[in-house]
Amino acid sequence: MSANVQSRSLTVPDILGAKGATPLVCLTAYTTPMARQVDAHCDIVLVGDSLGMVLHGLPSTLGVTMEMMILHGQAVMRGLSRAFCVIDLPFGSYEESPQQAFRNASRLLAETGAAAVKLEGGAHMAETIAFLVARGVPVMAHIGLTPQAVNTLGGYKVQGRNADRERILADAQAVADAGAFAVVLEKVPESLGRQITEALKIPTIGIGAGAGCDGQILVVDDMLGLFADFRPKFVKRYADLAGEADRAIAAYAAEVRSGAFPAPEHSFGDAVK
C-alpha cells in the first residue's frame, strides 16, 4: 500500500485485501518518536513484546507485563496517523483461558487505542482466537518460532524442518480457520513460508520466513543497526546507527573534556535580546 494514496488509518479489511498484492510493510515501534518515523512508510506497526529485550534489557520476552505493553502502546499510538497498529499480548496474559485472553485483550485495546492484538501459538490457541474474534477483538496470530515458548523450544532455533513441518502447516490452517486476519511466520524455511502463504486466504507476515510471504516485519532497532553485536541471519541492516551514535558520543566526550563544548554560541549572555 502506498502512503501517497493512503491517508486514513488502515483497517482489518485493508490488511485482508493485501493478500497476494503488494507486500505489506511492517516494523516494530515502542516510542512516539519512532512511531512518527515509521508511520508514513509502514502498513502495520507492531508494539512487540520484544520491547522487553530491546528497551529494558531483559534476557527474553517472558518478563514483559501488561503495564509495560500499555505504556508503550499508548506512546506509539500518539505517533501514528495511518498505519495499522497491532499490540502483543504478553506471556501469561492469555494462555490460561479464552476468558482471560478477552479480559486482557480488551484492556490493551481500550487503554492504548491499538487496532488489534497479536498472540503466539497455533492449533492449541485456535479456540482462544475464535473467542476473541467473536467478541470484536481482531487477532494477528504468530506461529513457527514463538519467542514466549523459548524455554520449551530449546532456544531461538529454526522451526518447521523435518517432522515439525506438518505441525506448523496445521497450526497455520488452524489459526486462519479460527478467524485470525493475518499470521506472523517466524524463523521457518523459505519453502514452508511460501507453502503456507499459498495455502491460506489470510496474509502471512514473514520474519525469517523468506520472500514468498505476503509481507515482512523486522524489529526496527535491528534493521537500523542500533545493536553493534546483534546480527541475526534474517535481518538486513539498512543503517549503522550504533556506529554513528558511538562516533557522536565520543566526539561530545572529547569536546567536553577539552573545553571545546559548550562554545559561545551554546551559552547565554547577560544582555536580554
N, C-alpha and C positions, 0 to 999 in steps of 0.2 A: 504493500500500500504506500502511496506517495504522500508525504507530508504536504506537498504543494497543493494537492487537491482535497486533502482531508483535514478539515479544521475543527470539527466537533469531536467529542470523545468517542473512541471506538467502543463497540458493544459486542456481546456474545455472538449475535448473528453476523457481524462483520468478521469476527475471527473464524467462525464456521465457514463463511463464504470464501475464505482464503485457501481452502483445501484445493490443492492441485494448481494453484495460481502462483503469483509472485511470492517467493518465500517470505514468511513472517520474520521480522527483525525483532529480536528480544534481548534485553540486557537486564541485569540486576541494578538496583539503586537502593541506597539506605539513608540518604540525606536529601534535604531540599536542594542544595546547590547541584548535586549530581543529577537529581530528577529533572531539574531545569535543563541541564546539558543534554540529556538523552531524549527528552520528550519529543523534540521535533524530528528525530531520526528513527524512533522505535515504534513498533506497533503494540508490543507488550512490554511492560516494565514489571519485573518481579521483585517484591520485597522478600528476599530469600532469607531463610534461617541461617544461611551461610554468613550472615552478619555477625554471628557469634564468633566465628573464626577470623573473618576479615577485619572487623572493627573492635572486637572485645578480647581478642587473643585467646579464645577458648580452644581446646585441643580438638573438638568436634562440635557438631550442631546439637548434641544431646543436652547441653546446659542452657539452651535458649528458652526463655519464658514467654508467656503470653504478654506480659507487661513490656518486654523488650520489643516484641513484634508490633504491638500497638504504638509504642513510642516512635519507632522508625517508620511504621506505616503512615502515621499522621504527618511526619516530616516529608516523606516522599509525596504524599498527596498534595501538599502545599506547593510543590514544584511542577505538577503535571497539569496539562490542559487538554491534551488529545490522546495520549497513549492509554491503553487498557491496562489497569493496574491489578495485579494478582498478588496476594499475600499468603505466605506459608503458614499453615497450622503447625506449631512447634511440637516436638516429641512429647508424648504423654497427654496431649490435649484432645485427642480424637480416637485413640485406639480402643479405649475401654468399651464404648458402645456408640451406636448412631446418635443416641440422645446426647451423650457428652459432646460428640462432634458438632451437633447442631448448636448447642449452647455456646461453644467456643467460636465456631464459625460465624454465627450471627453477631457475637460480640465484636469479633475482628472487623466485620463489615460495617457495623453500626458505629464503632468508635474511630475508624480510620477513613471511611468513605471509599475503600477499595471496591473493585467491581467483582472480584471472585477470590476464592481460596484455592490453595494447592495442598494436596495431601499425598503422602507416599504409600505405595502398596498396590498390589494387583488384585487378583481374584478374591483374596480374603477381605479386601476393602470395598468390594462391589456393593454389598448391602448398605454400607455407610454412604457411599456416593449416591446411590439411588434415594436414600432417605433425605439427604441434603438437597438434592436437585428437586425432589417433590415438594420441598418447603421453600423454594425460591432462592437457594444458595447455589450459584454457578460454581462448578468444580473443575479444576485442572488436575488431572492425575499425573503420577510420576512413577515410572517403573524402570527396570534394569538395575543399575546401581542406585540404591536408595540410601543416602548417607545416614539417615536416622537408624538404619539397621546395620551400621558398620561393624558392630560387635558380633552379630550373628553371621555376617558375610565374610568375616575374617580380614577386613581391610577394604581399601578402595580399589578393588580388583575389577577387571573387565567381566561383565556378566553376559550370559547368552551363548556361551561356547559349549559345544557338545551336548550333554544331557540337559543343560539349562535352557536350551533354545526353545523347546516346545513349551516349557513352563512360561517363558516370557511372552511367547506368542499368545498363549492362553490368557495371561494377565492383560495383554493389550486389548484383546477382544472383550474381556470381562468388564474392564473399566469403560470401554466405549458403549457396550450394551447397557451399562448401569446409568449412563447419561452424562458422563464427563464430556465437556465441549472441546477438550484438547488433552494431549498426553505428552509429557516430557519423557524422552528416551535417553537415559544417561549411560554412557560408557558401555555400549554394546557394539558388536561387529557391524561394519558398514552394511554388509549383506542383510543382516537381521533388521537394521533400521529401515532399509529400503523395503523389505518384505512386509514389515508391519505397516509402513506408510501406504503401500499398495492395497493392503487388506482392509484398512479402516476407512470409515467415512468421515472421521474427525481429523483435524490437523495433528500432525506429530511435530514436536519441537525437540530438535536434537542437541545434545551436548556430549560430544564424543561419540556420535552415532552415525556419522557420515553425511554425505551431501544429498542423500536421497530423501531426507525428511522435508516436511512442509515449512519448516522454519528452523532457526538456530538461536541458541541462547548461550551466553557466557557471563561469568562474573565480571562486572565492569572493571574492577581493580586488576584482575588478571590480564585482560586484553589491553589495558593501559600501561601495563608493566610497572605497577606500583609496588610489587614484591620482587626484590632483586634475585632471590634464590628459589622462587617457586615457579616451575616451568612444566606443567602437565603437557603431555603429548598433544592433547586435543585443543590446546589454547594457542592461537596465533597472537603474538604481541604486535599491536598497531602503534605503540609508542614505548618509550623508556622513561616514564615519569619518575621512577625510583632513582635513576641515574641523574636526571635533571634536578630533582629535589636535593640529592646529595651534593651536587655541584653548587647549587644556590645556597644551601645551608652552610657549606664550607666557606663560600665567599663572604657570607654575612659574618660568620665567626671570625674570619681573618680581619675584616674591616673593623669589627668591634674591638678586637684585641690591639689593632694598630692605631685606633683612634680615628680612622677614616670615616666611620659612621657613628653618630649622625653628623652629616655635613651641615653647613649653614642653611642650605635650602630645606633641611628637615627639622629645623629648630625655629622657635618663636622669638621675635624681638620684643623690646619693651614698648615700642610705639604701637598705638592702635591704628589700624588702617581700615 
